[in-house]
Amino acid sequence: MKYSIVSEHLGLDNEKSLKNGQGDSLAALTHCLQARDSGSSNYLVDRVSPEHSSLWNELVIEGPRRSGRTQNQIAIPGLLSAEVKYDVPFPPPKDPKFRFIDLFAGIGGMRLAFQNAGGECVFSSEIDPFAKKTYQANFGEVPFGDITAIDENEIPDHDVLVGGFPCQAFSIAGKRLGFEEARGTLFFDVARILHAKKPAAIFLENVKGLMNHKGGDTLRVILKILREDLGYFVPDPKIVNAKYFGVPQNRERVFIVGFRDKKAADAFAYPAQDKVQRRLSDILEERPVPSKYYLSTRYLESMREHRRRHEAKGHGFGYEIIPKDGIANAIVVGGMGRERNLVIDNRLTDRTPTTNIVGEINHEFVRRMTPREWARLQGYPDKFRIVVSDAQAYKQFGNSVAVPAVLMIGKTIVKSIVLSNQ
């Protein structure tokens, strides 16, 4: 059975069905289809709702239901024995070298990197339904929702925990013991999973500002919890710039890596950051793009006027045209995010304005980058499916990780673990 048939029948391409408890039921079902060990499969089957069990039965079970059985009980044989052909861009690997979990998964940038490093994802979690929609369209799996509501003991065993957790301050009232110091933040959920499952390695990603957040106290507490309370050997965190790893984007992020084994930590070293390999021209659309991405003359002039005013006061302003031999600014969500990386593209043939352009299209052919170009700036291959609106796509790629940078670190983590076992 093709996964696309399962997805269509269960409504996995509808973000409304991926919310709250309904979404977790679909997450359990799709996780079950990818699970390799019966223990986790049985647990997952119990999380599938009667409604989704019934829909699954319509796909795989013929004939009347036997009396005395619940819908879930009928679904168990079909789920555990189902052979699904994953006609998605990034199916589960056939011969994985290690297992990992994907927390705060977004659209799957971490998963893509660690799958490419030889890993199998055995659990994923993401709260945004639109991100879940993109994730399942590419990986054939719906992530579970709110990580704070998930029992850490029911997460499958894994070798590496990966996640890009939000930067949050710790509210410390009096003396707390162990990782209780992090309670009230999403890092606490990372810590409780590490405490329960004890994976061999961890990889965490955060914004550059984490280094100095609250005068460095936030990072200090994180490292204390990882090193002292959870017993991980954690090299000093590193600011990694994506432009040195094959994408033309000046994107700096803090990477935190840790190991349970000191030998693995000693064997680990962050890759060198010394050579920019690609330029903006390498990721621009090959064909002319629709007129909706071009700025109107009025809007372009208003931005220039704002910039002149800000510069006169000694302030910066977000709008910038990037030369084709240049490096893009870090793509960000909200504000002037799309105007930070404008390009000049004179291939437009139809200058008829679309409904979102007020006035005529500018004669300098200045346009915003497309969602596909943002995807390329983050290192996503073109086969990665964009299944949401442009607005959602910009948000998703802006919030994502630079896949090649994560992949390089992921390979180094795996190599360090292998070396420590020799």
N, C-alpha and C positions, 0 to 999 in steps of 0.2 A: 504494500500500500504506500502511495506517495504521501509525503508530509503535507504537500499542498492541498490534498484532499482532506486530510485531518484538519488543517488550518481553516479551510473554507467551511467545513461542516460544523466546527465548534465556534466559529466566529472570532478566530484569533486575530484577524486583521482589523477588528473594531476596538478602538481604545476604550470605549465604554464598557466592554466586557472584561477589560483587564484591570478594573478597579477593585480595591478592597477584597472582601472574602471571595467574591466571584473570580477575581484575578488569581488569588492564591489556589483556588481549586484547579484552574487551568494550568497554573504553574506546577502543581503536584502531578497532574496528568502528563504534561510534557516532560517533566523531569523523570517520571517513571519510565517513559518510553526510551529515554536515553540511559537510564541506570543500568549498570553492569552487574551489580550484586543484589541478590534477592532480599537481603535484610533491609536495605534502604528502599527497595521497591515496595515491599509490603507496607512499610510506614507511609510511603507516598500514596499508595492506593487508598488508604484510610482517610486521606485528606481530600479526595475527589468527591465533589458533591453528588447527590442523587441525580440532579439535573444533567450534569456532565457525564455521569456514568451511563445514563439513559442514551444520551447522544452518541457516546462511544459504542454502546451496544448496537445502535442502529447501523454503525459502520461494519462491525465485525461479527456479530452474533445473529444467526438466522433462526427462525422458528420461534414459538411462544416461550415465554419465560417459565421456568419451572416453579411450581408453587413452593412456598416456604423459604425462598431465598430473597434477600434484599437486593436492591439494584447494585449496591457496591460489591456484594459477593459475586454477582454474575459478572461484573466487570473485571474482577481480579484475573481470571484465566486469560481473557483477551488482552489485557494490558501487559501482563508478564510475558506472554508468548508472542506478542505482536512484532512483526518484522516491518519496520518502516524504512522506506527509501527516502533519504533526506535530500530532496531536490531544492536545497537552499544553497546560497553561496559558500557557507562555511559549516559543513556538516561535522558531526562528532568524529574525532579521529579513530581509525581502526586499530592502531597499535600504539597507544600512548605510552610515554616514558614515565609520566608522573601525573598526579591528580592535584587540582587546585580548585579553590572557590573564588567567586567573583562578587565582591561586595560593592554597594553603591555603583552598580554596573553601568549605568547610563545606557548607551547604545552598543556597548560591547568592545570598546577599544582595548581594554585590558585583556579581555577574553581572546580577542583576535591575536594579540601579541603572544600570549602564553600558549595558545593552541599552536601557533607557528613555531614556538620553541619546543614543541613536542608534548604538550600537556593535554589532559582531558578535564574539562570543567564538570564538576559533580554537584555544584550548587551555585545559584545566582540569585541576587536580590537587588531590586530597584523599585522605587516608589512611584515614579512618574509614569502614567499610563501610555503617553505618547512615546516615551523612550522604550517602554516594554514592547510596543507595537513594532518599532524598528528592530529591536533586539531579536524578537521571535521570527521576523521575516528573514533575518540573515543567519540565525543559528539554529532555528527549529526548536526553540525552547522559550517559554515564558518565565521571566524571573519572578521569584516571590516578592511580596511587597515590603511593608514596613519591617525593617530589620529589628526594631525594638520589640516587636511582638513575636519574634521567632525564638524558639527554645534552642539554645546553643548545643544541647546534648543530642538533638535530633538532626543536626547537620552532619552529612557524611564525613567520614575520615578523609583527610587530604594531606598532601605534602607541602603545599604552598598556599598561604592566604594572601590574596591581592585585593586592593581596594583604594579608591581615591576619596577619602573621607573629607567632609567639610571642615574648615578651620573654625573652631569654636573655642571661646575662653572657658576656663574651668572656674567654677564657683566653689571656692574652698571655705567651708565653715567649720572651724575647729580642726581637730586632728582626725584624719581618716586613715584606715589601714588598707594597704595594698592598692589595687586598681579602683577601689571605691572612690578614690580621689577624682576619678574621671566621670563619676555618675552624673547624669544629666546632659552628657554630650554623646555624640554618635561614636566618638572614639571608645567610649565605655563598651559599646557593643562589639567593637573589634577586640577589645581586651578580654571580654568574657568568653568570646569564641576561642581566642588563643589559650585562655586558661583551661577550657574544657577539652579542646581537641589537640592542642600541642603540636601543630604542624612543624615540619623541619625548617621551614623558612617563611619569611613574611616580606611582602613588598607593598609599601604604602606611598601614595602620591598626594601632594598638596600644593597649594599656591606658594609662590616665592615668599610672600609676606609672612608665612608661618615662622620663618627664621627669627623675625623680630616682633612677632605678635605678642602684645602685652609685655613688651620689654624682654622678650625671650622666655617668659615664664611658661607659656603654653607648650613650646617645644621641650622645655626642661622637664615638665611633668610627663609628657609623652615618653621621653627617653628613660626617665626614672621608672615608669611603669613597665616598659618593655624590658629594661635591663635588670632592675632590682626585684620587681614584683613578679614578673613572668619568666625571668631567667633566660632571656635571649641575649646573644652577643650581637650588638648593634654597632657597626662602624659609624663614624660621624656622618650625619645626613649631608647630602650633596645637592647643590643647585645644578640642574642639568638643562642645557639649552637644546631644544629640538633641532635647531639649524645645523648642528654638528652630526645629525643622525639621518640625513637624507631628505629632509623637508625644508623648503625655503621659508621658514617662519621663525621669527625671533621670539620663541616661547620658552620662558624659564619656569621650571617647576622644581619643588623640593622632592627628592626621592629618599625614602627611608627603607633600608634593607636590614633584615635581622636573621640570625640562625640560632638554632638550639645547640648546635655543635660548634665549639670554638675553632676546630680545625677548618670547618667550612667558612667561618667568618674570616679567619686568617688568610684563606685562599682567595677571598673575594677582593676585587678592586674595580672601582668604577672605570668604564672605558674612557679613553682620552677624548678631549673636546678641543680639537685643533684645526679642523678643516671643514669648510662649508662646501658641500658637493653640488647643491642644486640652486637654481635661481627661479624667480617668479615665472619666467617664460616656460619653464619645464612643466608647470601645472595648469596653465591657462587652457580654456576650452579650445578644442581644435576647430570647431565650426562657429560661425556667427551666433551670438546669443540673442534672445528676444529683446524687443525694445523696452520691456518692463524693467530691465536691469539698468537702463540708462537714466541719468539724472536730467531733470528739466533745466533749462537755462536759468530760470528764476531761482531754483533751489541751489544750484551750483554757485550763483552769485551771492546768495544769502549766506552760504557757508564761508565764502571768501571774506565777506564783510565781517562776520563774526570772528574769523581768524585775525583779521587786521585789528579789531578792537581788543581781543585778548592779548595779542602780541604787544600792543602799545602799552598794556598794563603789566607786561612781563609774565603773562600766563601762557600756558600751552593750550592748544585746541585740537580736538580729536581727528579732524579731517586731514587726510593725506593721500596724495596720488603716488603710487609706488611704481618706479621704473621697472621695465621688464627684466632688466639685469640685476634687480635689487632683491631684497629679502623682505617679506611681509612682516608687518607688526603682528604681535600676538592677537589672534582672533578672540573676541570677547562678546559676551551677551549683553544686550541692552545699551541704552545711551546712544552714543555715536559709533557703536561697534562696527556696523557695516561700512561706515564712512572712513574708518581707519586704514582701509586697504582698497582704495579706488584704483582703477586702471584705465588706461586710454586704449580704446579698441575701435578702430575706424572701419571695421568690416560690416557695420550695420547697413542693411539695404532698405529696410522699411522703417522710415522715421515717423510713422504714425504713432502718436502717443497712446499708451494704454490707460485704463481708468485710474491707475495709481500715480500717473504723472500729470501734474498740473502745469500747463503751458507746454511749449515746444521742447523737443529734446535738444540738449546742448550741442553746439556745433563743434566742440572739441572732442566729442565722442568719449566723454568720461562716464564710466559705469561702475556699478558695484560688482563685486565678484559673485558668482553663482554658488548655490549650495554645493554643487559638485566640485567646484574649485576649493571651497572651504574643506570639503572632505579630503581632497588631495593634499591640502596644506597640513592636515593631520595624519597623512600617510595611509588613508584608507584606499584600497584598490578600487578601480572603477566598477568591479562586479558587486561592490557593497550596495545594497538596495536602499534607495531613499523613498520611503513610502508615506511621508507626511508632507504637510504644506511647507512652503518656503520658510515661513516664519518659524515653524517648529524645527525645520532642518537647521537653520542658522543657530538656533538655541542649542540643539543637540550637538552639533559639531563644535560650537564655541565652548561648551561645557566638557568636551571630551578630552582624551589624552592624545599626545602625538605617538601613534602606534610604533613607528620605527625606534624611537627612543626607549619605549617600554620593552620592546622585543630585545634590544641589545642588552638591557639590564637583566631581562628574564633569562636569556641564554647564559649570561655570566653567573646568575644565581644557580642554575641547574649544573653548570660546570663545576662550581665550587662545592656543591653537595656531592657530586660524583667523585671529585678529587679527595674529599674528606673521608670517603668510604673505602678508598684504596689502601 
